[in-house]
Amino acid sequence: MLKFGVIGYGYWGPNIVRNLRGLEGCQLVGICDQSPAARKKIQAAHPGVPVFSDSQELISSPDVDVIAVITPVWTHYALAKAALENGKHVFVEKPFTGNVAQAEELINLAEQKNLQIMVDHTFLFTGAVRKIRQLLTEGALGKLYYYDSTRVNLGLFQHDCNVIWDLAPHDLSIMNYLLGKDAEAIVATGQTHLNGHADIAFITAYFPDKMIAHINVNWLSPVKIRTTLIGGEKKMVVWNDLEADEKVKVYDKGVDVTGQEGVYNLLVSYRSGDMWAPHVEQLEALRVELAYFVECIKKNEKPFNDGRAGLNVVRMLEAANESLTKRGSLVYLDRTSQSTSNVLPIAV
């Protein structure tokens, strides 16, 4: 029986707690939050569960095997490091850390102590993403041409980070998981309108073999949109996460090019076939994710959304933020050296 302690009971913390309390193979032994109001909510919703105001008290407890860090990103590094130093496995809300150097240090520390890190990229455990991953693994789309994602809504404005660090971790983690390859370079543009942080941004990622990805994140949209398009030489996929049914649709549409005697002799024909909506599992992704983490710890296996997966997302966030500050300059992703940043880049 794995014993979990949860730090943070704000927006996402109650969902973590609810799932842990109903999950086989684990026991919730403590919840921590600095806010007196949050602690009152915990006591009312979960009587009998010990409540802490000091995170170190929970982290150092010999009764805790795993610490879930569900707090603002600028606190992730210190809390996760303390948990690892005290021999605890760590579950960390996205994004993993505020910069690459912090992520690399935590990964090395976990490996030294034979502990597991999981970064909470919940969308990877949705039925839709799992189905799309299956289609791509089977080669149903053929060679991939593009990945295009839109994640926009009116609010919620964050006071401690810009829209890239707030929303893009979802899309970058999904993109990395589905494509299974690393981007070579990133361009990001955006603008600041209301609270001193960029509230609208457009990220373009360049991959080998002419694959390109585009991500639109926006706190100022009058409508909520959660749509991803993936185009390949054989088929195309549309994922609308707001659809109650048929979230994933596969289109037998594409372009066929024939003729090899020069560009003026190329013959272009458009292929338009059937659309079909594959069955998508309707399980709660967070519960599936936490159950998977419990199994990984028991079997001493690294989860696929481990610290290195979180590091890849943080590296792309850093590059996007750097490009944003330079008004769209191309930033190459250097995967051999640590970041020179010391704090989360937020003032854009």
Buried (B, 14 or more C-beta within 10 A) or exposed (E): EBBBBBBBBEEBBBBBBBBBBEBEEBBBBBBBBBEEEBBEBBEEBBEEBBBBEEBEEBBBBEEBBBBBBBBBBBBBBBBBBBBBEBBBBBBBBBBBBBBBBBBBBBBEBBEEEEBBBBBBBBBBBBBBBBBBBEBBEEEBBEEBBBBBBBBBBEEEEBEBBBBBBBBBBBBBBBBBBBBEEBBBBBBBBBEBEEEEBBBBBBBBBBBEEEBBBBBBBBBBBEEEBBBBBBBBBBBBBBBBBEBEEBBBBBBBBBEEEEEEEEEEEEEEEEEEEEBEBBEBEEEBBBBBBBBBBBEBBEEEEBBEBBBBBBBBBBBBBBBBBBBBBEEBEEBEBEEEEEBEBEEBBBEB
